[in-house]
Amino acid sequence: MKNIYYYLFLGIAWITLGCSAYKTASKQLDTGNYASAFETSIKVFQKDKSEKKKDKQLVLLQNSYLKANEEDERIVKELKLEVNPDYKTIYYRFKSLYDRVNAIRPLLPIYNDGKELKFPVKDYSADLARAKENYLDQYYTMALNLLRTDSKWNARQAYQYLTEIKDIDQYYRDVNQLQQEAYNKGANIVYITMSNMTGVPFPPNFRDNMLYSLTPAVNDFWTIITTNNSDPRDYEVNMILRQAFVGNDIITTNSYNYEREIVDGWDYARDRHGNIIRDSLGKTTKVDRYITVRAQVTEYVRHKEAMLSADVQIYNPYTGSMMDSYPIASNFAFNASFATMIGDRRALGSDILGLVNTAPVPFPNNYDMISQCGIELRRKLIDILRTFN
């Protein structure tokens, strides 16, 4: 019985799915989206070729196939008449025709009420090959013409054309070499230096940490950051550290008294004369015994501050003139607390007890404070470098 319900459920689900797909394909056909109507119709047909199809479903499959092919062929014919044909569109229209024929061919013949439905299966392979060559040659030529100029924007457009060529044929002519040339011409190379004018000694690795691996950090395809003075560059950036301040180690203390009444064992219930109370059966009654516990907590708060400021100056490497300047700054504060206790720990709540159980954290040294400021300063520097696109 369970199997019957299972297959009945599958049948109902399939019918519902088929009806929904038919409505979708029918709407796509009515709105002129013939290619999508065919794709929707053939998916339903491929799922169960043995099931008897309704007349309207098979007719919809045929109509969408014929109309999609007719539309692609019409557009190709019109484009070929233009002075400078769009070979990319022509290629993809022929590819649609080629793929559509190859999708329907294995399913033929298709019958409706004993009559074979006509699905012309023209061979578009030669047309597709010619369209592909025309498309790639057109884009290759456009890329070459763009690369003959000194414009970075033209080089970037050439890169995109060459990328499309590689998507179709990654071994087409010297496309890989040309694409590298286009990238080299289109990218902004930014040479960056850093100088310390603060008069404060910095950690030995501070400069390396600030300027390390900036290109992936900037994460802009057309921006390359270099610290090599021998590299060519489009921009020069000098980060001048202007001021550095590291405060003293500061410790503040606060004392707090805590008191709490807690249960400390039990005792027999007694009357006012001190006699143990018993019930009618002679049984005794126990009651909680309360005591008051006290503790004194001394909290130690450790605090230290640091500040670092800089100017990020951008220069034209050919004229040496300053193009822009950005002031940036960062602050870092170290805070750590712990506490000591005198008295009974049971007087303390869990939050205060946690502070008492915390081990003292030592003050960071001045190098550590400067390094922490450098982390935020590097983030601000990266934001500025992202403007070179």
C-alpha positions as semicolon CSV with decimal commas, in nm:
position;residue;x (nm);y (nm);z (nm)
1;M;0,000;0,000;0,000
2;K;0,285;0,236;0,087
3;N;0,443;0,174;-0,257
4;I;0,116;0,264;-0,427
5;Y;0,100;0,598;-0,244
6;Y;0,467;0,662;-0,322
7;Y;0,425;0,614;-0,696
8;L;0,099;0,806;-0,691
9;F;0,282;1,095;-0,527
10;L;0,559;1,083;-0,788
11;G;0,302;1,082;-1,066
12;I;0,121;1,383;-0,928
13;A;0,450;1,565;-0,875
14;W;0,560;1,492;-1,231
15;I;0,231;1,612;-1,377
16;T;0,251;1,932;-1,171
17;L;0,610;1,989;-1,281
18;G;0,522;1,926;-1,644
19;C;0,230;2,170;-1,632
20;S;0,444;2,436;-1,469
21;A;0,721;2,392;-1,725
22;Y;0,469;2,406;-2,009
23;K;0,326;2,734;-1,879
24;T;0,676;2,878;-1,846
25;A;0,777;2,773;-2,196
26;S;0,447;2,893;-2,342
27;K;0,494;3,237;-2,184
28;Q;0,852;3,254;-2,310
29;L;0,732;3,170;-2,662
30;D;0,454;3,430;-2,650
31;T;0,697;3,702;-2,540
32;G;0,945;3,621;-2,819
33;N;1,202;3,447;-2,602
34;Y;1,220;3,152;-2,837
35;A;1,558;3,014;-2,731
36;S;1,453;2,994;-2,365
37;A;1,120;2,839;-2,461
38;F;1,306;2,564;-2,646
39;E;1,545;2,502;-2,357
40;T;1,255;2,472;-2,112
41;S;1,056;2,243;-2,342
42;I;1,341;2,007;-2,423
43;K;1,433;1,962;-2,058
44;V;1,085;1,831;-1,985
45;F;1,098;1,606;-2,290
46;Q;1,440;1,464;-2,198
47;K;1,329;1,372;-1,845
48;D;1,080;1,115;-1,965
49;K;1,086;1,039;-2,336
50;S;0,879;0,723;-2,287
51;E;0,579;0,908;-2,145
52;K;0,309;0,998;-2,391
53;K;0,321;1,371;-2,437
54;K;0,023;1,595;-2,475
55;D;-0,022;1,740;-2,820
56;K;0,033;2,097;-2,703
57;Q;0,363;2,013;-2,531
58;L;0,511;1,854;-2,843
59;V;0,383;2,134;-3,064
60;L;0,538;2,386;-2,826
61;L;0,873;2,206;-2,849
62;Q;0,857;2,213;-3,229
63;N;0,743;2,577;-3,254
64;S;1,006;2,705;-3,014
65;Y;1,277;2,515;-3,206
66;L;1,168;2,650;-3,545
67;K;1,119;3,007;-3,425
68;A;1,449;3,017;-3,235
69;N;1,637;2,895;-3,542
70;E;1,452;3,138;-3,765
71;E;1,536;3,430;-3,537
72;D;1,907;3,341;-3,514
73;E;1,935;3,300;-3,892
74;R;1,755;3,631;-3,952
75;I;1,985;3,822;-3,716
76;V;2,295;3,664;-3,872
77;K;2,175;3,762;-4,220
78;E;2,113;4,123;-4,114
79;L;2,449;4,154;-3,938
80;K;2,639;4,024;-4,241
81;L;2,496;4,311;-4,447
82;E;2,653;4,576;-4,222
83;V;2,973;4,757;-4,325
84;N;3,151;4,648;-4,008
85;P;2,969;4,334;-3,893
86;D;2,950;4,241;-3,525
87;Y;3,126;3,906;-3,560
88;K;3,095;3,833;-3,190
89;T;2,715;3,831;-3,212
90;I;2,729;3,636;-3,536
91;Y;2,949;3,373;-3,370
92;Y;2,723;3,329;-3,069
93;R;2,412;3,312;-3,290
94;F;2,571;3,035;-3,495
95;K;2,678;2,864;-3,174
96;S;2,316;2,873;-3,053
97;L;2,204;2,719;-3,382
98;Y;2,476;2,455;-3,364
99;D;2,398;2,364;-3,001
100;R;2,023;2,358;-3,058
101;V;2,054;2,117;-3,350
102;N;2,284;1,890;-3,150
103;A;2,039;1,895;-2,859
104;I;1,742;1,781;-3,068
105;R;1,922;1,540;-3,305
106;P;1,960;1,247;-3,056
107;L;1,586;1,267;-2,973
108;L;1,463;1,233;-3,331
109;P;1,230;1,114;-3,465
110;I;0,958;1,266;-3,248
111;Y;0,599;1,163;-3,315
112;N;0,272;1,326;-3,222
113;D;-0,036;1,108;-3,259
114;G;0,153;0,883;-3,499
115;K;0,274;1,169;-3,718
116;E;0,643;1,266;-3,725
117;L;0,711;1,625;-3,631
118;K;0,959;1,809;-3,849
119;F;1,279;1,934;-3,686
120;P;1,527;2,050;-3,955
121;V;1,881;1,961;-3,853
122;K;2,107;2,169;-4,071
123;D;2,483;2,128;-4,027
124;Y;2,615;2,462;-3,891
125;S;2,968;2,344;-3,813
126;A;3,130;2,520;-4,111
127;D;2,938;2,842;-4,045
128;L;3,038;2,827;-3,679
129;A;3,405;2,779;-3,766
130;R;3,406;3,078;-4,003
131;A;3,221;3,294;-3,752
132;K;3,469;3,199;-3,482
133;E;3,767;3,295;-3,696
134;N;3,606;3,625;-3,799
135;Y;3,519;3,704;-3,436
136;L;3,869;3,629;-3,305
137;D;4,039;3,811;-3,592
138;Q;3,818;4,118;-3,539
139;Y;3,894;4,136;-3,168
140;Y;4,262;4,064;-3,223
141;T;4,283;4,353;-3,471
142;M;4,099;4,590;-3,236
143;A;4,335;4,494;-2,953
144;L;4,641;4,558;-3,170
145;N;4,513;4,901;-3,273
146;L;4,450;4,995;-2,910
147;L;4,796;4,881;-2,805
148;R;4,956;5,109;-3,063
149;T;4,842;5,410;-2,857
150;D;4,993;5,539;-2,533
151;S;4,664;5,537;-2,347
152;K;4,634;5,319;-2,037
153;W;4,258;5,303;-2,082
154;N;4,305;5,174;-2,437
155;A;4,549;4,913;-2,308
156;R;4,292;4,798;-2,054
157;Q;4,026;4,769;-2,322
158;A;4,272;4,572;-2,534
159;Y;4,326;4,342;-2,236
160;Q;3,951;4,275;-2,220
161;Y;3,936;4,196;-2,593
162;L;4,227;3,955;-2,557
163;T;4,062;3,794;-2,255
164;E;3,753;3,724;-2,467
165;I;3,975;3,570;-2,733
166;K;4,137;3,342;-2,473
167;D;3,795;3,236;-2,348
168;I;3,729;3,099;-2,697
169;D;4,080;2,983;-2,789
170;Q;4,363;3,027;-2,538
171;Y;4,624;2,937;-2,801
172;Y;4,508;3,184;-3,066
173;R;4,814;3,341;-3,232
174;D;5,026;3,529;-2,974
175;V;4,729;3,622;-2,754
176;N;4,908;3,540;-2,427
177;Q;5,208;3,759;-2,512
178;L;4,982;4,046;-2,623
179;Q;4,770;4,020;-2,311
180;Q;5,079;4,054;-2,091
181;E;5,184;4,357;-2,295
182;A;4,837;4,507;-2,250
183;Y;4,852;4,452;-1,875
184;N;5,196;4,610;-1,848
185;K;5,077;4,915;-2,040
186;G;4,746;4,941;-1,857
187;A;4,864;4,893;-1,500
188;N;4,957;5,181;-1,270
189;I;5,296;5,114;-1,110
190;V;5,330;5,295;-0,779
191;Y;5,674;5,328;-0,620
192;I;5,654;5,384;-0,246
193;T;5,912;5,491;0,015
194;M;5,892;5,575;0,384
195;S;6,096;5,818;0,592
196;N;6,099;5,875;0,968
197;M;6,104;6,242;1,071
198;T;5,975;6,188;1,424
199;G;6,310;6,168;1,602
200;V;6,180;5,861;1,784
201;P;6,352;5,524;1,735
202;F;6,126;5,273;1,564
203;P;6,123;4,892;1,574
204;P;6,384;4,749;1,333
205;N;6,118;4,572;1,122
206;F;5,868;4,860;1,122
207;R;5,933;4,971;0,763
208;D;5,921;4,616;0,629
209;N;5,591;4,550;0,808
210;M;5,440;4,872;0,676
211;L;5,537;4,819;0,312
212;Y;5,524;4,438;0,294
213;S;5,305;4,283;0,022
214;L;5,103;4,595;-0,052
215;T;4,991;4,489;-0,401
216;P;4,770;4,199;-0,282
217;A;4,656;4,411;0,014
218;V;4,540;4,690;-0,218
219;N;4,367;4,421;-0,425
220;D;4,317;4,633;-0,737
221;F;4,388;4,450;-1,062
222;W;4,537;4,753;-1,236
223;T;4,755;4,875;-0,946
224;I;5,105;4,741;-0,875
225;I;5,294;4,863;-0,566
226;T;5,673;4,839;-0,568
227;T;5,950;4,933;-0,324
228;N;6,225;4,866;-0,576
229;N;6,380;5,197;-0,682
230;S;6,499;5,051;-1,012
231;D;6,144;4,965;-1,127
232;P;5,963;5,195;-1,372
233;R;5,676;5,383;-1,212
234;D;5,376;5,598;-1,293
235;Y;5,350;5,749;-0,946
236;E;5,583;5,801;-0,651
237;V;5,448;5,790;-0,298
238;N;5,647;5,905;0,004
239;M;5,510;5,825;0,347
240;I;5,668;6,072;0,592
241;L;5,628;5,982;0,959
242;R;5,580;6,320;1,128
243;Q;5,504;6,262;1,496
244;A;5,526;5,971;1,737
245;F;5,421;5,970;2,099
246;V;5,433;5,692;2,357
247;G;5,291;5,766;2,700
248;N;5,411;5,647;3,040
249;D;5,300;5,332;3,217
250;I;5,004;5,435;3,431
251;I;4,859;5,226;3,712
252;T;4,544;5,329;3,896
253;T;4,403;5,143;4,195
254;N;4,057;5,122;4,345
255;S;3,951;4,936;4,658
256;Y;3,606;4,791;4,717
257;N;3,451;4,620;5,019
258;Y;3,207;4,333;4,971
259;E;2,976;4,170;5,223
260;R;2,735;3,883;5,179
261;E;2,517;3,661;5,398
262;I;2,558;3,295;5,307
263;V;2,440;2,955;5,430
264;D;2,706;2,789;5,642
265;G;2,570;2,450;5,744
266;W;2,254;2,375;5,942
267;D;2,123;2,349;6,294
268;Y;1,823;2,204;6,476
269;A;1,525;2,430;6,514
270;R;1,502;2,551;6,875
271;D;1,249;2,739;7,082
272;R;1,322;3,064;7,262
273;H;1,462;2,873;7,554
274;G;1,715;2,694;7,336
275;N;1,542;2,359;7,343
276;I;1,529;2,147;7,024
277;I;1,182;2,153;6,873
278;R;1,017;1,818;6,792
279;D;0,692;1,744;6,617
280;S;0,412;1,516;6,745
281;L;0,602;1,212;6,626
282;G;0,919;1,321;6,798
283;K;1,107;1,414;6,481
284;T;1,348;1,709;6,479
285;T;1,353;1,990;6,220
286;K;1,669;2,122;6,055
287;V;1,717;2,488;5,955
288;D;1,993;2,668;5,756
289;R;2,261;2,844;5,955
290;Y;2,359;3,186;5,808
291;I;2,687;3,375;5,850
292;T;2,815;3,704;5,712
293;V;3,138;3,692;5,505
294;R;3,347;3,993;5,403
295;A;3,627;4,067;5,157
296;Q;3,826;4,366;5,036
297;V;3,924;4,380;4,668
298;T;4,189;4,610;4,522
299;E;4,164;4,658;4,143
300;Y;4,474;4,756;3,943
301;V;4,416;4,917;3,602
302;R;4,714;4,941;3,367
303;H;4,693;5,201;3,090
304;K;4,930;5,319;2,819
305;E;4,872;5,525;2,504
306;A;5,055;5,583;2,178
307;M;4,999;5,801;1,871
308;L;5,158;5,808;1,527
309;S;5,094;6,054;1,242
310;A;5,222;6,077;0,887
311;D;5,179;6,254;0,554
312;V;5,131;6,046;0,239
313;Q;5,265;6,256;-0,049
314;I;5,209;6,166;-0,414
315;Y;5,451;6,286;-0,682
316;N;5,469;6,288;-1,058
317;P;5,792;6,095;-1,129
318;Y;5,850;6,278;-1,457
319;T;5,819;6,635;-1,327
320;G;5,892;6,579;-0,958
321;S;5,591;6,794;-0,864
322;M;5,363;6,696;-0,578
323;M;5,019;6,589;-0,698
324;D;4,847;6,537;-0,364
325;S;4,906;6,494;0,009
326;Y;4,703;6,302;0,268
327;P;4,754;6,342;0,645
328;I;4,687;6,021;0,836
329;A;4,715;5,926;1,202
330;S;4,653;5,631;1,431
331;N;4,611;5,579;1,805
332;F;4,652;5,276;2,025
333;A;4,561;5,233;2,390
334;F;4,667;4,944;2,611
335;N;4,431;4,861;2,896
336;A;4,452;4,566;3,132
337;S;4,303;4,501;3,475
338;F;4,354;4,251;3,754
339;A;4,272;4,247;4,125
340;T;4,389;4,118;4,462
341;M;4,170;4,016;4,754
342;I;4,183;4,002;5,135
343;G;3,914;3,811;5,318
344;D;3,661;3,544;5,226
345;R;3,624;3,468;4,853
346;R;3,263;3,368;4,911
347;A;3,173;3,734;4,950
348;L;3,247;3,801;4,582
349;G;3,026;3,767;4,276
350;S;3,141;3,578;3,967
351;D;3,243;3,896;3,776
352;I;3,466;4,025;4,055
353;L;3,597;3,677;4,123
354;G;3,698;3,652;3,757
355;L;3,898;3,973;3,788
356;V;4,071;3,838;4,101
357;N;4,161;3,520;3,911
358;T;4,308;3,719;3,620
359;A;4,687;3,713;3,599
360;P;4,859;4,053;3,566
361;V;4,944;4,148;3,204
362;P;5,279;4,328;3,166
363;F;5,298;4,668;3,000
364;P;5,400;4,657;2,631
365;N;5,729;4,826;2,556
366;N;5,752;5,137;2,338
367;Y;5,836;4,935;2,027
368;D;5,521;4,728;2,075
369;M;5,309;5,042;2,109
370;I;5,454;5,193;1,790
371;S;5,398;4,867;1,606
372;Q;5,033;4,860;1,711
373;C;4,989;5,214;1,581
374;G;5,151;5,100;1,257
375;I;4,876;4,840;1,198
376;E;4,606;5,107;1,172
377;L;4,837;5,343;0,982
378;R;4,901;5,069;0,722
379;R;4,525;5,023;0,673
380;K;4,487;5,395;0,603
381;L;4,782;5,387;0,364
382;I;4,622;5,097;0,174
383;D;4,298;5,296;0,139
384;I;4,496;5,578;-0,027
385;L;4,679;5,338;-0,259
386;R;4,345;5,199;-0,377
387;T;4,279;5,530;-0,551
388;F;4,534;5,445;-0,822
389;N;4,313;5,261;-1,070
